[in-house]
Amino acid sequence: MSTNAQEPNLIERLRRLLTVSEQLLIELPFRKTNIRRFSVRAKDCLTKIYGADSELIKEFNRVADAAILAPDPKVGFHRIVLLVERILSSLSNDVIARARDFEKASGAGELRRMFVGHGQSPIWSRVVTHLKDDLGLDDVQAFETASRTSEHIVDILNGFLDTCDAAVVVMTADDRTAEGSGRARQNVIHEIGLFQGRRGFNRVILLQQTGTEDFSNIAGLQTARFNERVEEAFYDLDRAVRKLQGQ
């Protein structure tokens, strides 16, 4: 079984696999090698979470074997994808439940260091300036606040998770889905999940630009929305930050 710290990374890998599956399903001709590649990667994640001898892995093996033998390989592949989607939904709900239990136990507390996550849009810098100059937060961290050229991304993220008490993550429509809608960069979604898993849902504040696709289980999370100007979200951001400070 995985540790709680590993789960957000593994869940994010499963989400990425499902995104890839959307592309594989529209490939012509559809190849059985797609089934094998997807199954191996999904099983690797699930085994690390549930263990090789779990009933869920046995069920996954049955579905994957049947998919390879199916007369229509695309139908068999779709069945594996549906199983992974069901497992991912259950996993996400478990993580949410644990994070909310953590929130109840921790409550409001000291806010010493804030992390700001973002995609390609430069508007994140205005958020950093607002947090420092207008809200008086002395220590606001982002990837760009120091030189990190010699550090591995995993070490950088672990450093932020260990030292930052809360996070503000800016979601802008930097990528496009197969349907043409806008979505946040995958690293942004990853950072949201990591901080929610480590610090609790009440310590992650999302600033979501209009037109940016929602992700699974975003409903009910701390989200401030804006159109073109990120300043439109500052009123809700300020309220959330003051709540973290116990004001």
Secondary structure as UniProt FT lines:
FT   TURN            4..6
FT   HELIX           7..25
FT   HELIX           32..50
FT   TURN            52..53
FT   HELIX           55..69
FT   HELIX           73..106
FT   STRAND          113..117
FT   TURN            122..123
FT   HELIX           124..129
FT   HELIX           130..134
FT   STRAND          139..141
FT   HELIX           143..145
FT   TURN            149..150
FT   HELIX           153..163
FT   STRAND          166..171
FT   STRAND          175..176
FT   TURN            178..179
FT   STRAND          182..183
FT   HELIX           186..199
FT   HELIX           201..203
FT   STRAND          204..209
FT   TURN            210..211
FT   TURN            216..217
FT   TURN            219..220
FT   STRAND          223..226
FT   HELIX           230..233
FT   HELIX           234..244
FT   TURN            245..246
//
